[in-house]
Amino acid sequence: MTGITRKEDWEQFRAMGRAPEGLRDVVLASWQRAARQDDLASRTRAPLVSGDAFAGLHQANRDVLGAARDHLARNLALMRASRALMVLCDPQGVVLEADGCPAVIERARDDRLLLGGCWDEAAIGTNAIGTAIHTGQPVEIRGAEHFCEGIQKWNCAATPLRHPVTGALIGVLDITGPSAEAQPHAAALSLAVAGQIVQTLGQDLAQERAWLLETLLLQRVAGDFILFDRFGQRISGADLAGRAGLPGLIRALARQPDAPDLDALAEAVPGAEAQILRRGDAALGVVLRLPRAPLRRQGAERPALAGRGDDLDALAATSALLAPLCAQGRMLLEARVPLLVQGETGTGKETLARALAGSVAPEGPVSLVECSALAETAADDWPIAGGTLVLIEPAETPPEAQPLLLRRLKALAGNGVAPVRLIALSTPDLAAARDAGQLRRDLFYRLAGAVLRLPPLRDRRAEILPLLRRFAGQAVEGSRRSPLRFTPAAQRVLEAYDWPGNLHELRNVVLSLSALSSSRLIDLPDLPPEMTQPRPPLRESALRDRARADVLQMIDETGGNLAEAARRLGIARSTLYLKLDSYGIRRR
Ligand SMILES: Nc1ncnc2c1ncn2[C@@H]1O[C@H](COP(=O)(O)OP(=O)(O)OP(=O)(O)O)[C@@H](O)[C@H]1O
């Protein structure tokens, strides 16, 4: 602890630039910065931002203001009793909130230690707010340690506030009182209240993250995704942190959700689709849906996820139900019978197709084609020299592209030199799509040489716990966290749940729980409420009515956009069409 800085010390420094003995380093460094600014010494009070600018700052800093509100109110009586003010500033030192002893407020008004006053060092020299911002450390500045004489009537103690997620400076909490009156605990109190505000902000943000995860779970997102909060921090999903500028892009997206820079995003993650998640008017996060493997050209390198021979063995070993499917699939594919793999979303159709392709033709390329993206003219780059062609959702092939698809398939079959193996993956019943006139009959018979049906997870309950453990392990890969464990009660609920989104849903639930759990042990209260709340038994007709109501509500919510409605329901578009048909609803 060093001695008290007297007015003479400050005058000596001003006149001769000589630092008084015992002056604290933090004060000396700040004085030297201030002395380099020509016009600063003559300032008598802090500058004021305009009313409009202040309103903008209030809005921009609403998170920290919201987190601070209760703490400021709770300390008001103490501030009044100790003849002091508690002041909250933004990261540039502009006062956003100030309250305390009325007599002190009156005096502080003259110096503009009030809403909109700017207490940055560059604006009014050495003071606790400005110096805490400059150094990033808590600091106390007493009486004559202030560089501008007009504000030497104050003692102030300030603590920088740091964002609980990003660590960025988000404001300053300051306690100021007259220098003639001792404020022995001001520094400690400023430190304590600043800590409480940051803690509350952290809790608010944790709630936001939980809301984002729940929202995503309810949407039953199929396929791979990455969920970000509005600060560009990844909450769940694949780690693409290495992609240049991705967090910045996500922050920009969440800040300006109505004019997203989709070009920049497409450049960072080609083919990804961004959806802003909003609660009321506030954009709280962004989910990036990652593209499926794109169309692969002949001879293209095998996709990273491509199956290998041992993948099929591993898949077969998962359950007694998958083993015969894997064995039959392999024999059929070896005999070049076109395979149709049929199953609800997330039952593992693509995984099975890749494993089959890898086991039968380990060296050949695996080419995936999204049939919904086929156009009348765009199939020239199909592989025709061996390998496996996987057609995803053939029922979604636009009608105008179906003749071309048929011609292509005929050509592939007739290529005796290096014939292509064919696997089609369909979520809706492809025969029903054929009967509904959605898919040409000749196309259907060319694709469905043999049908492999992947049952939904609710009919493969023996796989649930092993999958749970596998996904829990995947969730912590590359991190120091330990895999989640599940209490017996939680395991029973998870095993009994119906999993309408199948493995996608199971994986999403485990990834989300893993991201949120600090204890690493999941019990009943941690599970999504829809799993633990008892549901009254419904008769079949009531079930159908409810499903119909859900579908219609989603279509309503998406303004009639069927593709979007299907995506949010977690079903293929063709399935939605079939459902609408079965409800007797005509679509445009
Ligand atoms: N046996 C398995 N073990 C572990 N993970 C699996 C297994 N089978 C599938 N998965 C994972 O489950 C998810 C769903 O699998 P997949 O994408 O193959 O299903 P799908 O039926 O093709 O889904 P969709 O109809 O939505 O395209 C994927 O994340 C996949 O990696």
The ligand as an SDF file (V2000), in Angstrom:
LIG
                    3D

 31 33  0  0  0  0  0  0  0  0999 V2000
  -25.6690  -48.4250  -35.9840 N   0  0  0  0  0  0  0  0  0  0  0  0
  -25.4160  -47.1440  -35.7390 C   0  0  0  0  0  0  0  0  0  0  0  0
  -24.5930  -46.8140  -34.7320 N   0  0  0  0  0  0  0  0  0  0  0  0
  -24.3440  -45.5120  -34.4470 C   0  0  0  0  0  0  0  0  0  0  0  0
  -24.8540  -44.4800  -35.1090 N   0  0  0  0  0  0  0  0  0  0  0  0
  -25.6790  -44.7640  -36.1280 C   0  0  0  0  0  0  0  0  0  0  0  0
  -26.0110  -46.0910  -36.5080 C   0  0  0  0  0  0  0  0  0  0  0  0
  -26.8540  -46.0510  -37.5470 N   0  0  0  0  0  0  0  0  0  0  0  0
  -27.0500  -44.7510  -37.8090 C   0  0  0  0  0  0  0  0  0  0  0  0
  -26.3400  -43.9840  -36.9740 N   0  0  0  0  0  0  0  0  0  0  0  0
  -26.3570  -42.5160  -36.8780 C   0  0  0  0  0  0  0  0  0  0  0  0
  -27.7260  -42.1380  -36.7140 O   0  0  0  0  0  0  0  0  0  0  0  0
  -28.0460  -41.0220  -37.5140 C   0  0  0  0  0  0  0  0  0  0  0  0
  -29.1420  -41.3800  -38.4980 C   0  0  0  0  0  0  0  0  0  0  0  0
  -28.6280  -42.3270  -39.4410 O   0  0  0  0  0  0  0  0  0  0  0  0
  -28.8460  -42.1730  -41.0210 P   0  0  0  0  0  0  0  0  0  0  0  0
  -28.5530  -40.7980  -41.4690 O   0  0  0  0  0  0  0  0  0  0  0  0
  -28.1190  -43.2950  -41.6480 O   0  0  0  0  0  0  0  0  0  0  0  0
  -30.4190  -42.4180  -41.0580 O   0  0  0  0  0  0  0  0  0  0  0  0
  -31.4100  -42.1990  -42.3100 P   0  0  0  0  0  0  0  0  0  0  0  0
  -32.4940  -43.1840  -42.1230 O   0  0  0  0  0  0  0  0  0  0  0  0
  -30.6420  -42.2300  -43.5780 O   0  0  0  0  0  0  0  0  0  0  0  0
  -31.9330  -40.7460  -41.9590 O   0  0  0  0  0  0  0  0  0  0  0  0
  -32.7750  -39.7550  -42.9470 P   0  0  0  0  0  0  0  0  0  0  0  0
  -34.0130  -40.4770  -43.3520 O   0  0  0  0  0  0  0  0  0  0  0  0
  -33.0910  -38.5770  -42.0890 O   0  0  0  0  0  0  0  0  0  0  0  0
  -31.8770  -39.4270  -44.0570 O   0  0  0  0  0  0  0  0  0  0  0  0
  -26.7590  -40.5970  -38.1740 C   0  0  0  0  0  0  0  0  0  0  0  0
  -26.1840  -39.5930  -37.3710 O   0  0  0  0  0  0  0  0  0  0  0  0
  -25.9110  -41.8560  -38.1480 C   0  0  0  0  0  0  0  0  0  0  0  0
  -24.5250  -41.5310  -38.1090 O   0  0  0  0  0  0  0  0  0  0  0  0
  1  2  1  0
  2  3  1  0
  2  7  2  0
  3  4  2  0
  4  5  1  0
  5  6  2  0
  6  7  1  0
  6 10  1  0
  7  8  1  0
  8  9  2  0
  9 10  1  0
 10 11  1  0
 11 12  1  0
 11 30  1  0
 12 13  1  0
 13 14  1  0
 13 28  1  0
 14 15  1  0
 15 16  1  0
 16 17  2  0
 16 18  1  0
 16 19  1  0
 19 20  1  0
 20 21  2  0
 20 22  1  0
 20 23  1  0
 23 24  1  0
 24 25  2  0
 24 26  1  0
 24 27  1  0
 28 29  1  0
 28 30  1  0
 30 31  1  0
M  END
$$$$
